[in-house]
Amino acid sequence: MEKINNVTEFIFWGLSQSPEIEKVCFVVFSFFYIIILLGNLLIMLTVCLSNLFKSPMYFFLSFLSFVDICYSSVTAPKMIVDLLAKDKTISYVGCMLQLFGVHFFGCTEIFILTVMAYDRYVAICKPLHYMTIMNRETCNKMLLGTWVGGFLHSIIQVALVVQLPFCGPNEIDHYFCDVHPVLKLACTETYIVGVVVTAKSGTIALGSFVILLISYSIILVSLRKQSAEGRRKALSTCGSHIAVVIIFFGPCTFMYMRPDTTFSEDKMVAVFYTIITPMLNPLIYTLRNAEVKNAMRKLWGRNVFLEPKGK
């Protein structure tokens, strides 16, 4: 049977139906998005222009910041513009591209956080073999794996949705295109697709979260054998990672590890993992990490971009 698709665009309901609230949200989220761009760019530049880039942990951190910028940029600019727009529309193709981007960068971030946990496990539990295990070739392969994994996940998500017929209505009770809200608009039975989407997303989220919990549990247990200074440094580093994991996986678990249903709270939860988390990551990693703060002081304190060539 040939697929019938009469929908050429979708209409977002947005975050609120109140113009006053939308104006306030415009100012707030514009500020948040600027912080996301500046904070993550600062980390990327600091790591890449200093010796920190040679360290596997900061190598992955710089790419986490890059993914955070891309992840938030898939939804935030459109949402911010729509807050002042009368018609909040997006084309069918644009919707599918946005759905792909959200899951591509979101899944890639999950895998990068998992790789960073493994890096900390090796560094603390096998310090003598750390540089041998986490050499640059291995790090590059791990990083490539995170991107490939994110791509495969997102392309399957889009393939499951794009084969569905949409013949109206075309209003999405959200501020961006995500799987569950879009599935509600399909004019066919979507139970099997919903189950597949939930099972796949749930497996990735839960599987990665379990791996992270095991890794950090082993790390915390092994810290008993460390010196007081070693414990302090390890806890400072791991504390940053654990904080990021909690604030990212909490909302993701609520959204994707459940049956194919939508709740009124979904938009607020989505704001947390698409905007708040990418904004907090640079603050968490800089405020709790002495090495990053020292690198920033050295790098920006000597005005690296303005330094005379002959100096």
C-alpha positions as CSV (number, residue, x, y, z in Angstrom):
1,M,0.0,0.0,0.0
2,E,1.4,3.4,-1.1
3,K,2.1,5.9,1.7
4,I,-0.2,8.9,1.7
5,N,1.4,12.1,3.1
6,N,-0.6,15.3,2.9
7,V,1.4,17.1,5.5
8,T,4.1,19.5,4.2
9,E,4.7,21.3,7.4
10,F,4.1,21.0,11.2
11,I,3.0,23.7,13.6
12,F,4.6,23.8,17.1
13,W,2.5,24.8,20.1
14,G,5.7,26.1,21.7
15,L,6.5,26.4,25.4
16,S,3.6,28.6,26.3
17,Q,0.4,30.1,24.8
18,S,0.9,33.3,26.8
19,P,2.6,36.2,24.9
20,E,3.9,37.7,28.1
21,I,5.5,34.4,29.2
22,E,7.0,33.9,25.7
23,K,8.7,37.3,25.9
24,V,10.2,36.5,29.2
25,C,11.3,33.1,27.9
26,F,12.8,34.8,24.8
27,V,15.2,36.9,27.0
28,V,16.0,34.0,29.4
29,F,16.7,31.4,26.7
30,S,18.6,33.8,24.5
31,F,20.9,34.4,27.5
32,F,21.2,30.7,28.1
33,Y,22.1,30.0,24.5
34,I,24.8,32.6,24.5
35,I,26.2,31.0,27.7
36,I,26.2,27.6,26.0
37,L,28.1,28.9,23.0
38,L,30.7,31.0,25.0
39,G,31.2,28.5,27.8
40,N,31.7,25.5,25.5
41,L,33.8,27.4,23.0
42,L,36.0,28.6,25.9
43,I,36.6,25.0,27.0
44,M,37.3,23.9,23.4
45,L,39.8,26.6,22.9
46,T,41.5,26.2,26.3
47,V,42.0,22.5,25.7
48,C,43.1,22.7,22.1
49,L,45.5,25.6,22.6
50,S,47.1,24.2,25.8
51,N,48.9,21.0,26.7
52,L,45.6,19.6,28.0
53,F,44.7,18.2,24.6
54,K,47.4,15.6,25.0
55,S,45.5,14.1,28.0
56,P,42.7,11.6,27.0
57,M,40.3,13.1,29.5
58,Y,40.5,16.6,28.1
59,F,40.6,15.3,24.6
60,F,37.2,13.8,25.2
61,L,36.0,16.9,27.2
62,S,36.7,19.2,24.2
63,F,34.6,17.0,21.9
64,L,31.9,16.8,24.6
65,S,31.8,20.6,24.5
66,F,31.6,20.5,20.7
67,V,28.7,18.1,20.9
68,D,26.9,20.3,23.5
69,I,27.0,23.2,21.1
70,C,25.7,21.2,18.2
71,Y,23.0,19.5,20.4
72,S,21.6,22.7,21.7
73,S,21.9,24.4,18.3
74,V,19.5,21.8,16.8
75,T,16.6,23.1,18.9
76,A,17.5,26.3,20.7
77,P,17.7,28.9,17.8
78,K,14.4,27.7,16.3
79,M,12.7,27.7,19.7
80,I,14.0,31.2,20.5
81,V,12.8,32.7,17.2
82,D,9.4,31.0,17.6
83,L,8.9,32.6,21.0
84,L,8.3,35.9,19.2
85,A,6.7,34.4,16.1
86,K,3.0,34.3,15.4
87,D,3.2,31.2,13.3
88,K,5.6,28.5,14.7
89,T,6.0,26.3,11.7
90,I,8.6,23.8,10.4
91,S,8.6,22.0,7.1
92,Y,8.3,18.2,7.0
93,V,11.9,17.8,5.8
94,G,13.0,20.3,8.5
95,C,11.2,18.3,11.1
96,M,12.8,15.1,10.1
97,L,16.3,16.8,10.0
98,Q,15.7,18.2,13.5
99,L,14.6,14.8,14.8
100,F,17.8,13.3,13.3
101,G,20.0,16.0,14.9
102,V,18.4,15.7,18.3
103,H,19.0,11.9,18.4
104,F,22.4,12.0,16.7
105,F,24.0,14.5,19.0
106,G,22.1,13.3,22.1
107,C,23.2,9.7,21.6
108,T,26.7,10.8,20.7
109,E,26.9,12.7,24.0
110,I,25.7,9.6,25.9
111,F,28.5,7.5,24.3
112,I,31.1,10.2,25.0
113,L,30.1,10.3,28.7
114,T,30.5,6.5,28.8
115,V,33.9,6.7,27.2
116,M,34.9,9.4,29.7
117,A,33.9,7.1,32.6
118,Y,36.0,4.3,31.2
119,D,38.9,6.8,30.9
120,R,38.6,7.7,34.6
121,Y,38.3,4.0,35.5
122,V,41.6,3.2,33.7
123,A,43.4,6.3,35.1
124,I,42.5,5.6,38.7
125,C,42.3,1.7,38.8
126,K,45.2,1.0,36.4
127,P,47.4,4.1,36.6
128,L,50.7,2.3,35.5
129,H,49.1,1.2,32.3
130,Y,47.0,4.3,31.6
131,M,49.0,5.9,28.8
132,T,49.4,2.5,27.1
133,I,45.7,1.6,27.2
134,M,44.5,5.2,26.5
135,N,46.9,6.1,23.7
136,R,45.9,8.5,21.0
137,E,45.1,5.8,18.5
138,T,42.7,4.2,21.0
139,C,41.1,7.5,21.9
140,N,40.5,8.3,18.2
141,K,38.9,4.9,17.7
142,M,36.7,5.4,20.7
143,L,35.7,8.9,19.5
144,L,34.9,7.6,16.1
145,G,32.8,4.8,17.7
146,T,30.7,7.4,19.6
147,W,29.9,9.3,16.3
148,V,29.1,6.1,14.4
149,G,27.0,4.9,17.2
150,G,25.1,8.2,17.4
151,F,24.6,8.1,13.6
152,L,23.3,4.6,13.5
153,H,20.8,5.3,16.3
154,S,19.5,8.5,14.8
155,I,19.2,7.2,11.2
156,I,17.1,4.2,12.5
157,Q,14.9,6.6,14.5
158,V,14.3,8.7,11.4
159,A,13.7,5.7,9.2
160,L,11.0,4.4,11.5
161,V,9.2,7.8,11.4
162,V,9.7,8.8,7.8
163,Q,7.9,5.7,6.5
164,L,4.7,6.6,8.4
165,P,1.8,8.5,6.6
166,F,0.9,11.9,7.9
167,C,-2.5,13.2,6.6
168,G,-3.4,15.6,9.4
169,P,-3.7,17.1,12.0
170,N,-0.2,18.7,11.9
171,E,0.1,20.4,15.3
172,I,2.9,19.3,17.6
173,D,2.5,20.0,21.3
174,H,6.2,20.6,21.7
175,Y,8.9,23.2,20.7
176,F,10.9,20.8,18.5
177,C,10.3,17.5,16.6
178,D,10.9,14.5,18.7
179,V,9.8,10.9,18.1
180,H,6.9,10.5,20.6
181,P,5.1,13.8,19.7
182,V,5.5,13.2,16.0
183,L,4.2,9.6,16.2
184,K,0.9,10.9,17.7
185,L,0.2,12.7,14.4
186,A,0.7,9.6,12.1
187,C,-2.6,8.5,10.6
188,T,-1.9,4.8,11.1
189,E,-1.2,2.4,13.9
190,T,2.1,3.2,15.5
191,Y,2.2,0.8,18.4
192,I,5.0,-1.4,17.0
193,V,7.1,1.6,16.0
194,G,6.6,3.1,19.4
195,V,7.7,-0.1,21.1
196,V,10.8,-0.4,18.9
197,V,11.7,3.3,19.5
198,T,11.2,2.9,23.3
199,A,13.2,-0.4,23.4
200,K,16.1,1.0,21.4
201,S,16.3,4.4,23.1
202,G,15.8,2.7,26.5
203,T,18.5,0.1,25.9
204,I,21.0,2.8,25.0
205,A,20.1,5.1,27.9
206,L,19.8,2.3,30.5
207,G,22.8,0.3,29.3
208,S,25.0,3.4,29.3
209,F,23.8,4.5,32.7
210,V,24.5,1.0,34.2
211,I,28.0,1.0,32.7
212,L,28.5,4.5,34.2
213,L,27.3,3.5,37.6
214,I,29.5,0.4,37.6
215,S,32.5,2.3,36.5
216,Y,32.2,5.1,39.1
217,S,31.3,2.5,41.9
218,I,34.5,0.6,41.1
219,I,36.4,3.9,41.1
220,L,35.0,5.1,44.5
221,V,35.8,1.7,46.0
222,S,39.4,1.8,44.7
223,L,40.0,5.3,46.1
224,R,40.4,3.7,49.6
225,K,43.8,2.5,48.5
226,Q,44.8,6.0,47.3
227,S,46.7,8.7,49.3
228,A,44.7,11.6,50.7
229,E,45.9,13.9,48.0
230,G,45.1,11.2,45.3
231,R,41.6,10.8,46.7
232,R,41.0,14.5,46.7
233,K,42.1,15.0,43.1
234,A,40.2,11.9,41.9
235,L,37.1,12.9,43.7
236,S,37.3,16.4,42.3
237,T,37.5,15.1,38.7
238,C,35.0,12.3,39.1
239,G,32.6,14.5,41.0
240,S,32.3,16.7,37.8
241,H,31.7,13.6,35.7
242,I,29.1,12.2,38.1
243,A,27.2,15.5,38.3
244,V,27.0,15.8,34.5
245,V,25.8,12.2,34.2
246,I,23.0,12.7,36.8
247,I,21.7,16.0,35.2
248,F,21.8,14.5,31.7
249,F,20.6,10.9,32.3
250,G,17.8,11.9,34.7
251,P,15.7,13.8,32.1
252,C,16.6,11.4,29.3
253,T,15.4,8.4,31.4
254,F,12.1,10.2,32.0
255,M,11.6,10.9,28.3
256,Y,12.7,7.7,26.6
257,M,12.4,4.8,29.0
258,R,8.7,4.7,29.0
259,P,5.8,3.6,26.7
260,D,4.9,5.7,23.6
261,T,3.1,8.4,25.6
262,T,3.4,12.1,26.0
263,F,2.9,14.2,29.2
264,S,2.4,17.9,29.8
265,E,5.7,18.0,31.6
266,D,7.7,16.7,28.6
267,K,8.5,20.2,27.3
268,M,10.0,21.4,30.6
269,V,12.0,18.2,30.9
270,A,13.2,18.5,27.3
271,V,14.4,22.1,28.1
272,F,16.5,20.6,30.8
273,Y,18.5,18.2,28.7
274,T,18.6,20.3,25.5
275,I,19.5,23.7,27.0
276,I,20.2,23.6,30.8
277,T,22.6,20.6,30.7
278,P,24.8,22.0,27.8
279,M,24.9,25.3,29.7
280,L,25.9,23.7,33.0
281,N,28.6,21.4,31.6
282,P,31.2,24.1,31.1
283,L,30.5,25.5,34.6
284,I,30.8,22.1,36.2
285,Y,34.0,21.2,34.5
286,T,35.7,24.5,35.1
287,L,34.6,25.3,38.6
288,R,35.4,21.8,39.9
289,N,38.5,21.2,37.9
290,A,41.8,22.8,39.0
291,E,43.7,21.8,35.8
292,V,41.2,23.5,33.5
293,K,41.1,26.6,35.7
294,N,44.9,26.8,35.7
295,A,45.1,26.2,32.0
296,M,42.6,29.1,31.4
297,R,44.7,31.4,33.7
298,K,47.9,30.6,31.9
299,L,46.4,30.7,28.4
300,W,44.3,33.7,28.6
301,G,46.5,35.5,31.1
302,R,49.3,35.8,28.6
303,N,46.9,37.0,25.9
304,V,47.8,34.2,23.5
305,F,46.0,35.9,20.5
306,L,47.7,39.2,21.0
307,E,51.2,38.0,21.8
308,P,53.9,39.4,19.4
309,K,55.5,36.9,17.1
310,G,59.0,37.7,18.1
311,K,58.4,37.4,21.8
